[in-house]
Amino acid sequence: MYTFIILICTLGNPCFMVSDATPMTYHTTEACEMAGSAKRDELSRGLVALGYTMDRSDVQCIPSPPSA
């Protein structure tokens, strides 16, 4: 099971990391990367609409922690 983290950097601002706030996990890294990329694209479009200039962004899938 995997979950994603997204790193977004805009010009003139510190980079920030976003993780999936839902308890959603993905069975394969491919499914995780697809979901993470879609969320990254959504966030990037929102930031550009607010006037930010994108510098770089990345999606990384990591093994999800075991559930309690």
Biopython code that builds the backbone (N, CA, C, O; Angstrom):
import numpy as np
from Bio.PDB.StructureBuilder import StructureBuilder

atoms = [
    (1, "MET", "N", (0.833, -1.162, 0.000)),
    (1, "MET", "CA", (0.000, 0.000, 0.000)),
    (1, "MET", "C", (0.889, 1.241, 0.000)),
    (1, "MET", "O", (1.916, 1.299, 0.676)),
    (2, "TYR", "N", (0.460, 2.222, -0.776)),
    (2, "TYR", "CA", (1.260, 3.440, -0.946)),
    (2, "TYR", "C", (0.408, 4.683, -0.763)),
    (2, "TYR", "O", (-0.804, 4.662, -0.979)),
    (3, "THR", "N", (1.054, 5.755, -0.366)),
    (3, "THR", "CA", (0.438, 7.065, -0.296)),
    (3, "THR", "C", (1.399, 8.059, -0.941)),
    (3, "THR", "O", (2.584, 7.761, -1.090)),
    (4, "PHE", "N", (0.907, 9.228, -1.324)),
    (4, "PHE", "CA", (1.784, 10.166, -2.017)),
    (4, "PHE", "C", (2.072, 11.414, -1.201)),
    (4, "PHE", "O", (1.305, 11.808, -0.323)),
    (5, "ILE", "N", (3.208, 12.020, -1.524)),
    (5, "ILE", "CA", (3.542, 13.351, -1.041)),
    (5, "ILE", "C", (3.904, 14.181, -2.266)),
    (5, "ILE", "O", (4.449, 13.669, -3.244)),
    (6, "ILE", "N", (3.593, 15.459, -2.196)),
    (6, "ILE", "CA", (3.838, 16.365, -3.319)),
    (6, "ILE", "C", (4.698, 17.514, -2.806)),
    (6, "ILE", "O", (4.414, 18.088, -1.755)),
    (7, "LEU", "N", (5.742, 17.845, -3.547)),
    (7, "LEU", "CA", (6.569, 18.995, -3.244)),
    (7, "LEU", "C", (6.301, 20.034, -4.320)),
    (7, "LEU", "O", (6.433, 19.749, -5.511)),
    (8, "ILE", "N", (5.926, 21.238, -3.906)),
    (8, "ILE", "CA", (5.636, 22.324, -4.851)),
    (8, "ILE", "C", (6.500, 23.527, -4.496)),
    (8, "ILE", "O", (6.572, 23.943, -3.339)),
    (9, "CYS", "N", (7.156, 24.078, -5.519)),
    (9, "CYS", "CA", (7.992, 25.260, -5.333)),
    (9, "CYS", "C", (7.517, 26.337, -6.304)),
    (9, "CYS", "O", (7.367, 26.092, -7.500)),
    (10, "THR", "N", (7.286, 27.524, -5.772)),
    (10, "THR", "CA", (6.941, 28.668, -6.607)),
    (10, "THR", "C", (8.059, 29.697, -6.462)),
    (10, "THR", "O", (8.726, 29.758, -5.429)),
    (11, "LEU", "N", (8.257, 30.498, -7.496)),
    (11, "LEU", "CA", (9.335, 31.478, -7.476)),
    (11, "LEU", "C", (9.108, 32.493, -6.359)),
    (11, "LEU", "O", (8.006, 33.013, -6.187)),
    (12, "GLY", "N", (10.172, 32.765, -5.604)),
    (12, "GLY", "CA", (10.115, 33.771, -4.549)),
    (12, "GLY", "C", (9.488, 33.310, -3.256)),
    (12, "GLY", "O", (9.317, 34.114, -2.340)),
    (13, "ASN", "N", (9.139, 32.039, -3.150)),
    (13, "ASN", "CA", (8.500, 31.501, -1.946)),
    (13, "ASN", "C", (9.189, 30.199, -1.548)),
    (13, "ASN", "O", (9.794, 29.534, -2.389)),
    (14, "PRO", "N", (9.100, 29.836, -0.277)),
    (14, "PRO", "CA", (9.652, 28.542, 0.124)),
    (14, "PRO", "C", (8.832, 27.399, -0.487)),
    (14, "PRO", "O", (7.630, 27.532, -0.720)),
    (15, "CYS", "N", (9.494, 26.301, -0.733)),
    (15, "CYS", "CA", (8.782, 25.114, -1.209)),
    (15, "CYS", "C", (7.906, 24.583, -0.070)),
    (15, "CYS", "O", (8.200, 24.797, 1.105)),
    (16, "PHE", "N", (6.837, 23.894, -0.436)),
    (16, "PHE", "CA", (6.012, 23.277, 0.589)),
    (16, "PHE", "C", (5.624, 21.871, 0.171)),
    (16, "PHE", "O", (5.549, 21.551, -1.015)),
    (17, "MET", "N", (5.379, 21.041, 1.174)),
    (17, "MET", "CA", (5.056, 19.646, 0.946)),
    (17, "MET", "C", (3.586, 19.418, 1.286)),
    (17, "MET", "O", (3.077, 19.928, 2.284)),
    (18, "VAL", "N", (2.924, 18.652, 0.446)),
    (18, "VAL", "CA", (1.519, 18.316, 0.633)),
    (18, "VAL", "C", (1.408, 16.796, 0.668)),
    (18, "VAL", "O", (1.989, 16.102, -0.167)),
    (19, "SER", "N", (0.666, 16.290, 1.632)),
    (19, "SER", "CA", (0.396, 14.854, 1.650)),
    (19, "SER", "C", (-1.105, 14.655, 1.530)),
    (19, "SER", "O", (-1.885, 15.579, 1.761)),
    (20, "ASP", "N", (-1.496, 13.461, 1.173)),
    (20, "ASP", "CA", (-2.916, 13.155, 1.031)),
    (20, "ASP", "C", (-3.556, 13.149, 2.416)),
    (20, "ASP", "O", (-3.173, 12.355, 3.276)),
    (21, "ALA", "N", (-4.520, 14.024, 2.632)),
    (21, "ALA", "CA", (-5.160, 14.152, 3.944)),
    (21, "ALA", "C", (-6.199, 13.061, 4.192)),
    (21, "ALA", "O", (-6.663, 12.881, 5.318)),
    (22, "THR", "N", (-6.557, 12.345, 3.148)),
    (22, "THR", "CA", (-7.548, 11.280, 3.313)),
    (22, "THR", "C", (-6.841, 9.986, 3.704)),
    (22, "THR", "O", (-5.627, 9.875, 3.529)),
    (23, "PRO", "N", (-7.559, 9.025, 4.218)),
    (23, "PRO", "CA", (-6.935, 7.743, 4.551)),
    (23, "PRO", "C", (-6.747, 6.855, 3.304)),
    (23, "PRO", "O", (-6.510, 5.653, 3.428)),
    (24, "MET", "N", (-6.855, 7.447, 2.119)),
    (24, "MET", "CA", (-6.753, 6.698, 0.871)),
    (24, "MET", "C", (-5.342, 6.144, 0.687)),
    (24, "MET", "O", (-4.359, 6.864, 0.862)),
    (25, "THR", "N", (-5.249, 4.865, 0.334)),
    (25, "THR", "CA", (-3.969, 4.255, -0.032)),
    (25, "THR", "C", (-4.151, 3.551, -1.372)),
    (25, "THR", "O", (-5.270, 3.247, -1.784)),
    (26, "TYR", "N", (-3.050, 3.304, -2.029)),
    (26, "TYR", "CA", (-3.066, 2.723, -3.374)),
    (26, "TYR", "C", (-2.267, 1.423, -3.354)),
    (26, "TYR", "O", (-1.228, 1.330, -2.700)),
    (27, "HIS", "N", (-2.759, 0.432, -4.072)),
    (27, "HIS", "CA", (-2.133, -0.890, -4.064)),
    (27, "HIS", "C", (-0.833, -0.937, -4.846)),
    (27, "HIS", "O", (0.042, -1.745, -4.535)),
    (28, "THR", "N", (-0.687, -0.086, -5.858)),
    (28, "THR", "CA", (0.530, -0.086, -6.672)),
    (28, "THR", "C", (1.124, 1.314, -6.736)),
    (28, "THR", "O", (0.427, 2.307, -6.529)),
    (29, "THR", "N", (2.412, 1.379, -7.024)),
    (29, "THR", "CA", (3.048, 2.691, -7.157)),
    (29, "THR", "C", (2.496, 3.425, -8.370)),
    (29, "THR", "O", (2.414, 4.654, -8.366)),
    (30, "GLU", "N", (2.117, 2.686, -9.408)),
    (30, "GLU", "CA", (1.568, 3.322, -10.609)),
    (30, "GLU", "C", (0.256, 4.044, -10.299)),
    (30, "GLU", "O", (0.057, 5.181, -10.726)),
    (31, "ALA", "N", (-0.630, 3.393, -9.563)),
    (31, "ALA", "CA", (-1.904, 4.018, -9.188)),
    (31, "ALA", "C", (-1.662, 5.219, -8.278)),
    (31, "ALA", "O", (-2.328, 6.246, -8.404)),
    (32, "CYS", "N", (-0.716, 5.085, -7.372)),
    (32, "CYS", "CA", (-0.367, 6.173, -6.468)),
    (32, "CYS", "C", (0.185, 7.362, -7.248)),
    (32, "CYS", "O", (-0.206, 8.502, -6.996)),
    (33, "GLU", "N", (1.080, 7.111, -8.184)),
    (33, "GLU", "CA", (1.667, 8.184, -8.986)),
    (33, "GLU", "C", (0.625, 8.888, -9.847)),
    (33, "GLU", "O", (0.680, 10.106, -10.016)),
    (34, "MET", "N", (-0.314, 8.137, -10.387)),
    (34, "MET", "CA", (-1.377, 8.748, -11.184)),
    (34, "MET", "C", (-2.230, 9.677, -10.324)),
    (34, "MET", "O", (-2.523, 10.800, -10.733)),
    (35, "ALA", "N", (-2.629, 9.221, -9.141)),
    (35, "ALA", "CA", (-3.447, 10.039, -8.242)),
    (35, "ALA", "C", (-2.661, 11.254, -7.752)),
    (35, "ALA", "O", (-3.199, 12.359, -7.687)),
    (36, "GLY", "N", (-1.399, 11.052, -7.412)),
    (36, "GLY", "CA", (-0.564, 12.150, -6.949)),
    (36, "GLY", "C", (-0.322, 13.188, -8.032)),
    (36, "GLY", "O", (-0.330, 14.389, -7.762)),
    (37, "SER", "N", (-0.108, 12.725, -9.259)),
    (37, "SER", "CA", (0.103, 13.646, -10.376)),
    (37, "SER", "C", (-1.150, 14.465, -10.659)),
    (37, "SER", "O", (-1.062, 15.657, -10.954)),
    (38, "ALA", "N", (-2.304, 13.833, -10.571)),
    (38, "ALA", "CA", (-3.562, 14.558, -10.789)),
    (38, "ALA", "C", (-3.739, 15.636, -9.721)),
    (38, "ALA", "O", (-4.141, 16.755, -10.036)),
    (39, "LYS", "N", (-3.445, 15.311, -8.468)),
    (39, "LYS", "CA", (-3.567, 16.288, -7.380)),
    (39, "LYS", "C", (-2.532, 17.403, -7.546)),
    (39, "LYS", "O", (-2.846, 18.571, -7.317)),
    (40, "ARG", "N", (-1.306, 17.058, -7.942)),
    (40, "ARG", "CA", (-0.271, 18.065, -8.177)),
    (40, "ARG", "C", (-0.707, 19.038, -9.265)),
    (40, "ARG", "O", (-0.554, 20.251, -9.118)),
    (41, "ASP", "N", (-1.251, 18.504, -10.358)),
    (41, "ASP", "CA", (-1.704, 19.353, -11.455)),
    (41, "ASP", "C", (-2.824, 20.282, -11.008)),
    (41, "ASP", "O", (-2.858, 21.451, -11.392)),
    (42, "GLU", "N", (-3.734, 19.764, -10.200)),
    (42, "GLU", "CA", (-4.844, 20.575, -9.671)),
    (42, "GLU", "C", (-4.312, 21.708, -8.785)),
    (42, "GLU", "O", (-4.735, 22.857, -8.916)),
    (43, "LEU", "N", (-3.387, 21.376, -7.890)),
    (43, "LEU", "CA", (-2.797, 22.392, -7.023)),
    (43, "LEU", "C", (-2.015, 23.430, -7.828)),
    (43, "LEU", "O", (-2.094, 24.626, -7.548)),
    (44, "SER", "N", (-1.265, 22.974, -8.822)),
    (44, "SER", "CA", (-0.470, 23.890, -9.652)),
    (44, "SER", "C", (-1.365, 24.857, -10.407)),
    (44, "SER", "O", (-1.069, 26.050, -10.474)),
    (45, "ARG", "N", (-2.455, 24.360, -10.977)),
    (45, "ARG", "CA", (-3.392, 25.244, -11.691)),
    (45, "ARG", "C", (-3.971, 26.293, -10.751)),
    (45, "ARG", "O", (-4.121, 27.452, -11.138)),
    (46, "GLY", "N", (-4.295, 25.904, -9.530)),
    (46, "GLY", "CA", (-4.833, 26.842, -8.555)),
    (46, "GLY", "C", (-3.828, 27.916, -8.173)),
    (46, "GLY", "O", (-4.185, 29.087, -8.044)),
    (47, "LEU", "N", (-2.579, 27.523, -7.993)),
    (47, "LEU", "CA", (-1.547, 28.497, -7.637)),
    (47, "LEU", "C", (-1.277, 29.463, -8.784)),
    (47, "LEU", "O", (-1.103, 30.660, -8.557)),
    (48, "VAL", "N", (-1.241, 28.958, -10.004)),
    (48, "VAL", "CA", (-1.034, 29.823, -11.170)),
    (48, "VAL", "C", (-2.206, 30.793, -11.299)),
    (48, "VAL", "O", (-2.004, 31.964, -11.621)),
    (49, "ALA", "N", (-3.417, 30.326, -11.055)),
    (49, "ALA", "CA", (-4.596, 31.198, -11.130)),
    (49, "ALA", "C", (-4.527, 32.317, -10.093)),
    (49, "ALA", "O", (-5.086, 33.395, -10.296)),
    (50, "LEU", "N", (-3.839, 32.055, -8.981)),
    (50, "LEU", "CA", (-3.682, 33.071, -7.943)),
    (50, "LEU", "C", (-2.498, 34.005, -8.218)),
    (50, "LEU", "O", (-2.242, 34.927, -7.444)),
    (51, "GLY", "N", (-1.783, 33.768, -9.313)),
    (51, "GLY", "CA", (-0.698, 34.658, -9.700)),
    (51, "GLY", "C", (0.701, 34.170, -9.363)),
    (51, "GLY", "O", (1.669, 34.893, -9.594)),
    (52, "TYR", "N", (0.833, 32.974, -8.828)),
    (52, "TYR", "CA", (2.158, 32.429, -8.523)),
    (52, "TYR", "C", (2.801, 31.888, -9.791)),
    (52, "TYR", "O", (2.109, 31.437, -10.704)),
    (53, "THR", "N", (4.121, 31.933, -9.842)),
    (53, "THR", "CA", (4.872, 31.344, -10.952)),
    (53, "THR", "C", (5.491, 30.044, -10.459)),
    (53, "THR", "O", (6.267, 30.038, -9.503)),
    (54, "MET", "N", (5.148, 28.958, -11.107)),
    (54, "MET", "CA", (5.657, 27.650, -10.702)),
    (54, "MET", "C", (7.146, 27.539, -11.021)),
    (54, "MET", "O", (7.592, 27.942, -12.096)),
    (55, "ASP", "N", (7.900, 26.995, -10.088)),
    (55, "ASP", "CA", (9.307, 26.724, -10.299)),
    (55, "ASP", "C", (9.482, 25.245, -10.603)),
    (55, "ASP", "O", (9.999, 24.871, -11.656)),
    (56, "ARG", "N", (9.046, 24.413, -9.671)),
    (56, "ARG", "CA", (9.116, 22.962, -9.892)),
    (56, "ARG", "C", (8.140, 22.262, -8.957)),
    (56, "ARG", "O", (7.667, 22.831, -7.973)),
    (57, "SER", "N", (7.858, 21.020, -9.291)),
    (57, "SER", "CA", (6.997, 20.201, -8.443)),
    (57, "SER", "C", (7.351, 18.744, -8.673)),
    (57, "SER", "O", (7.875, 18.377, -9.725)),
    (58, "ASP", "N", (7.063, 17.927, -7.689)),
    (58, "ASP", "CA", (7.393, 16.514, -7.780)),
    (58, "ASP", "C", (6.387, 15.715, -6.959)),
    (58, "ASP", "O", (5.880, 16.181, -5.939)),
    (59, "VAL", "N", (6.115, 14.514, -7.423)),
    (59, "VAL", "CA", (5.245, 13.582, -6.701)),
    (59, "VAL", "C", (6.089, 12.373, -6.339)),
    (59, "VAL", "O", (6.831, 11.845, -7.168)),
    (60, "GLN", "N", (5.968, 11.946, -5.099)),
    (60, "GLN", "CA", (6.682, 10.755, -4.686)),
    (60, "GLN", "C", (5.729, 9.855, -3.924)),
    (60, "GLN", "O", (4.987, 10.312, -3.054)),
    (61, "CYS", "N", (5.753, 8.582, -4.252)),
    (61, "CYS", "CA", (4.925, 7.606, -3.540)),
    (61, "CYS", "C", (5.785, 6.862, -2.538)),
    (61, "CYS", "O", (6.885, 6.403, -2.844)),
    (62, "ILE", "N", (5.254, 6.758, -1.342)),
    (62, "ILE", "CA", (5.979, 6.090, -0.258)),
    (62, "ILE", "C", (5.068, 5.021, 0.346)),
    (62, "ILE", "O", (3.844, 5.130, 0.275)),
    (63, "PRO", "N", (5.662, 4.001, 0.931)),
    (63, "PRO", "CA", (4.825, 2.999, 1.601)),
    (63, "PRO", "C", (4.017, 3.670, 2.714)),
    (63, "PRO", "O", (4.553, 4.455, 3.496)),
    (64, "SER", "N", (2.754, 3.358, 2.773)),
    (64, "SER", "CA", (1.909, 3.957, 3.803)),
    (64, "SER", "C", (2.214, 3.287, 5.139)),
    (64, "SER", "O", (2.532, 2.098, 5.190)),
    (65, "PRO", "N", (2.115, 4.065, 6.226)),
    (65, "PRO", "CA", (2.361, 3.475, 7.548)),
    (65, "PRO", "C", (1.289, 2.435, 7.865)),
    (65, "PRO", "O", (0.159, 2.535, 7.388)),
    (66, "PRO", "N", (1.641, 1.463, 8.652)),
    (66, "PRO", "CA", (0.620, 0.458, 9.017)),
    (66, "PRO", "C", (-0.515, 1.101, 9.796)),
    (66, "PRO", "O", (-0.299, 2.014, 10.594)),
    (67, "SER", "N", (-1.713, 0.618, 9.557)),
    (67, "SER", "CA", (-2.881, 1.175, 10.271)),
    (67, "SER", "C", (-2.885, 0.649, 11.695)),
    (67, "SER", "O", (-2.428, -0.457, 11.982)),
    (68, "ALA", "N", (-3.418, 1.481, 12.570)),
    (68, "ALA", "CA", (-3.418, 1.115, 14.003)),
    (68, "ALA", "C", (-4.495, 0.118, 14.317)),
    (68, "ALA", "O", (-4.636, -0.296, 15.468)),
]
sb = StructureBuilder()
sb.init_structure("model")
sb.init_model(0)
sb.init_chain("A")
sb.init_seg("    ")
for serial, (resi, resn, name, xyz) in enumerate(atoms, 1):
    if name == "N":
        sb.init_residue(resn, " ", resi, " ")
    sb.init_atom(name, np.array(xyz, "f"), 0.0, 1.0, " ", f" {name:<3s}", serial, name[0])
structure = sb.get_structure()
